[in-house]
Amino acid sequence: MNATTRLHELGQSLWLDNITRDLLSSGTLQRYCTEFSVTGLTSNPTIFDEAIRNSAAYDEALRRKAREGKAGEQLFFELALEDLKQAAALFGPVHE
């Protein structure tokens, strides 16, 4: 049994302070939930801004939303909500 599983069994919740589309699409977040008992994550606009600026994983969504006439804050929050919804779906079973 790894240390994070043991912590979980003792009632301690392990959360990440990070989210990126790469973390979601690669299956890494799912693996963290399964193998390391990660039960949640936190984020903020600065984390999302950095993720969007430093990853090609958002490029297609940025282009699509720009074609839809979205820009600025609206575009930013739509991208963030897409990621947060995916993450919430992964954490759903933990909190049901």
Secondary structure as the mmCIF struct_conf table of DSSP 4:
data_model
#
loop_
_struct_conf.conf_type_id
_struct_conf.id
_struct_conf.beg_label_comp_id
_struct_conf.beg_label_asym_id
_struct_conf.beg_label_seq_id
_struct_conf.end_label_comp_id
_struct_conf.end_label_asym_id
_struct_conf.end_label_seq_id
HELX_RH_AL_P HELX_RH_AL_P1 ALA A 3 GLU A 9
TURN_TY1_P TURN_TY1_P1 LEU A 10 GLY A 11
STRN STRN1 LEU A 14 LEU A 16
BEND BEND1 ASP A 17 ASP A 17
HELX_RH_AL_P HELX_RH_AL_P2 ARG A 21 SER A 25
TURN_TY1_P TURN_TY1_P2 SER A 26 SER A 26
BEND BEND2 GLY A 27 GLY A 27
HELX_RH_AL_P HELX_RH_AL_P3 THR A 28 PHE A 36
STRN STRN2 VAL A 38 LEU A 41
HELX_RH_AL_P HELX_RH_AL_P4 PRO A 45 ARG A 53
TURN_TY1_P TURN_TY1_P3 ASN A 54 ASN A 54
HELX_RH_3T_P HELX_RH_3T_P1 ALA A 56 TYR A 58
HELX_RH_AL_P HELX_RH_AL_P5 ASP A 59 ARG A 67
TURN_TY1_P TURN_TY1_P4 GLU A 68 GLY A 69
HELX_RH_AL_P HELX_RH_AL_P6 GLY A 72 HIS A 95
#
